[in-house]
Amino acid sequence: RKSRNMLANRSKLLDYGSPVIFYVSTNKCLFEVIEAGKITSNKHGHFHHDALIGLPYGSKVTSETGDKGFVYLLYPTPELWQIAISQRTEVLYQSDISMILLHLEIVPGNTVVESGTGSGILSTSIARAIGHSGHLYTFEYHEPRSIDARNDFEMLGLSDIITVTHANVYETGFTVEPCSVDAVFLDLPQPENALASAKEVLKPNKMLCSFSPCIEQVQRTTLALGEHGFRDIHVIECILRRFDVFERVYTDPHRQGFVDKHIKQQMGKKRKRDAMEGENIRTCVRAVNSLRAHTGYLTFARKNL
């Protein structure tokens, strides 16, 4: 059986034991491990695992039921994993995760502390950033969530990189060696209560980040960071705005009326051909309406030398 490690030097071809994401749609993915005799079903039909052996990742596979349904077979990444898993808590989005990894200065070989684990979305992204030569110690106070996260990481083959601990860090602190950690991430209701332990395990001149949905938490955390001797304290908010670029066809140049290119088949064949070959095609840019405005505030600080 092949390794199920998300970070392994992956084979280009599917085999028994291979991890795979069934990409159903933009907001729907299914994580599976290829097993003999197993069938994965979704709204597009039934897909027999035995028929997938030898296919390359990225393949488009049609349903066994004979209809026109299909899925794409993709290799698991933290981004796809976020869509595929059951979200046990509110999750961080990729815009926030990218800023966290950047500002915490996480590189391969780093040792990182995280609390709390939640759904493990950030954990998988940190694991990819630190690689096999690094290690992530993640703490979760809710025992069922810690068990689910541990099982998920084992299924992804990340158990040698990620250590999950069920603990209330307000009371126990971070049970790692003092001054041994390259970065600390906190996603806690009262992060100010965990700063003393975070400072103890953090190496000098290394970074800490606290994620808070409310500005009142940011105020308390920022004041506490100053009291604990942290410097370079700053707060950012990531607001992601997506734009679509597409073509439209003028159906009446005098009135300048628009019709989407994807519904142009409703026009007569000659009229459509003239519109497509003439000067009535325009490239448009439009902001997507589903703007996710506020997710949370990221407070960063650096431990003194």
BELNORJO-V415812 format. One record per residue. PSI is psi in degrees with one decimal (* if undefined). OMEGA is omega in degrees with one decimal (none if undefined). Layout:
PSI_OMEGA, PSI_OMEGA
This chain:
143.2_-179.2, 156.0_176.0, 143.0_176.8, 18.7_-174.9, 123.0_178.5, -27.9_-174.8, 1.4_-175.3, 162.3_172.6, 95.5_-167.1, 145.7_174.3, 153.4_177.9, -14.0_-175.0, 145.7_178.1, 141.6_177.6, 171.3_176.5, 131.4_-176.1, -5.2_179.9, 135.5_172.8, 143.3_-177.7, 145.8_172.4, 121.7_170.8, 106.2_-178.4, 106.1_-175.8, -47.1_178.7, -177.9_-176.7, -37.4_-176.1, 15.2_-177.9, 114.9_175.4, 149.2_178.4, 129.1_176.8, 132.7_178.4, 158.3_167.6, 127.8_-174.5, 123.3_-179.2, 147.1_179.8, 131.3_176.6, -3.4_-176.5, 148.4_178.0, 129.1_174.5, 127.4_-177.5, 142.3_174.1, -170.0_-174.4, -16.7_-179.4, -3.9_177.8, -159.8_-177.3, 138.7_-176.3, 113.3_-178.3, 127.2_-178.6, -36.1_-178.4, -30.8_-179.0, -8.8_-177.5, -11.2_-176.1, 131.2_179.0, -8.2_178.4, 144.9_177.0, 150.9_172.2, 141.3_-175.7, -4.2_-178.1, 146.8_172.1, 122.2_-173.5, 130.1_177.8, 159.1_-175.5, 148.0_176.4, -17.5_-175.0, -2.8_174.7, -2.8_177.0, -170.5_-174.5, 8.3_-179.2, 147.7_179.8, 161.7_173.7, 165.3_171.7, 141.8_179.2, 109.4_-173.7, 153.6_176.3, 138.3_-177.8, 133.1_171.2, 161.9_176.3, -34.3_-179.2, -43.8_178.1, -34.8_178.5, -36.7_178.2, -37.9_179.3, -34.7_-170.1, -33.5_-170.6, 163.3_171.7, 120.3_-175.9, 106.4_-175.4, -20.2_178.9, 175.8_169.8, 136.1_-172.8, 157.7_171.8, 143.9_178.7, 163.1_-171.4, -31.3_177.9, -41.2_177.3, -43.1_-177.7, -43.1_-179.2, -39.6_178.4, -36.0_177.9, -49.2_-179.0, -37.2_-179.7, -52.3_-174.2, -24.1_174.5, -5.4_175.8, 41.7_-177.9, 129.3_-179.2, 165.5_178.8, 137.5_179.7, -7.4_-179.3, 154.4_169.3, 126.9_-173.3, 144.0_173.8, 135.8_179.7, 141.1_173.9, 128.0_-6.6, 168.4_-174.5, -43.7_-178.7, -131.1_179.7, -5.6_177.4, 13.7_-178.8, -51.2_179.3, -35.3_-177.9, -44.7_-179.2, -35.0_177.5, -39.5_176.2, -41.9_-180.0, -41.1_178.1, -36.9_-177.1, -38.6_-176.3, -23.1_177.2, -172.1_-176.1, -20.1_-179.4, -5.5_178.1, -178.3_178.5, 142.1_177.0, 125.2_172.0, 112.5_-177.0, 135.5_-174.0, 135.1_-179.0, 125.8_-176.6, -22.5_-177.9, 111.3_-171.2, -47.5_178.8, -38.2_178.3, -37.2_179.2, -37.4_177.9, -45.0_178.8, -42.4_179.7, -43.0_178.9, -41.8_178.4, -39.7_178.4, -45.8_-178.2, -34.9_176.5, -41.1_179.0, -34.4_179.4, -4.1_-179.3, 28.2_-177.6, 10.1_-175.4, -26.1_179.2, -11.5_-179.6, -31.0_-174.4, 127.3_173.5, 119.2_-179.7, 129.4_179.2, 129.2_174.1, 112.8_-176.9, 153.3_169.7, 101.5_-172.5, -18.1_174.2, -35.1_-175.9, -42.0_-174.0, -19.4_-172.6, -171.4_179.3, 116.4_-173.4, 63.6_172.7, 169.1_-176.4, 142.2_177.3, 144.7_176.9, 41.0_-178.1, 1.1_-170.3, 137.7_-178.1, -19.7_-179.6, 147.4_178.1, 133.3_175.2, 131.6_-179.4, 128.6_171.3, 79.0_-171.7, 152.9_177.4, -36.1_-179.9, 72.2_-175.9, -26.2_-179.3, -24.4_-179.5, -9.7_179.9, 3.4_-174.3, -34.7_-179.0, -45.7_178.6, -37.4_178.2, -42.4_178.8, -35.6_-178.4, -40.5_-175.3, -17.3_-175.6, 138.8_175.1, 153.8_176.4, 142.6_177.2, 16.0_178.2, 165.9_-167.6, 149.6_173.8, 144.4_175.8, 138.1_175.2, 126.6_177.1, 126.7_-178.9, 129.3_177.4, -21.7_-174.3, 142.8_-177.8, -25.4_177.6, -37.0_175.5, -39.5_179.2, -42.5_-179.8, -47.3_-179.7, -42.6_-177.6, -42.4_-178.8, -44.3_177.5, -41.7_-179.5, -36.4_177.6, -41.9_176.8, -39.5_179.2, -29.9_179.6, 4.9_173.8, 13.3_176.1, 155.4_178.7, 179.9_-178.5, 42.7_-178.1, 126.8_177.8, 154.2_-175.8, 135.2_176.8, 158.8_175.0, 127.7_-178.4, 119.0_175.8, 114.9_-175.7, 129.4_177.6, 122.7_-176.9, 144.3_177.0, 141.4_173.9, 136.8_174.9, 127.2_-174.3, 168.3_178.4, 144.0_173.3, 159.4_-176.0, 130.5_171.7, 120.3_176.5, -22.1_179.1, 94.1_-175.4, -29.3_-178.7, -38.2_179.5, -10.4_-178.0, 44.6_177.1, 144.5_-177.7, 147.0_169.0, 133.8_179.1, 142.7_-179.1, -32.7_-176.1, -10.2_176.3, 15.4_-178.1, -17.2_179.4, -13.2_177.6, -16.0_177.8, 162.1_173.7, 155.9_-174.8, -46.5_-178.1, -41.5_-179.9, -39.7_179.2, -43.5_-179.1, -42.1_178.6, -40.0_-178.9, -39.6_-177.1, -31.5_-176.7, -15.6_-177.6, -153.8_-176.5, 19.2_-173.7, 10.8_176.9, 132.0_179.2, 139.8_174.1, 128.1_-175.8, 155.0_175.0, 132.3_-177.2, 134.0_174.7, 135.8_178.8, 133.8_-174.6, -30.4_-175.9, 67.5_-179.4, 120.7_174.9, 99.9_-171.1, -84.4_-173.6, 127.5_172.0, -45.8_179.6, 177.0_179.0, 138.9_177.7, 115.6_179.0, 121.6_-179.0, 148.7_177.1, 153.5_-178.8, 135.4_178.7, 139.6_178.8, 157.1_176.6, *_none
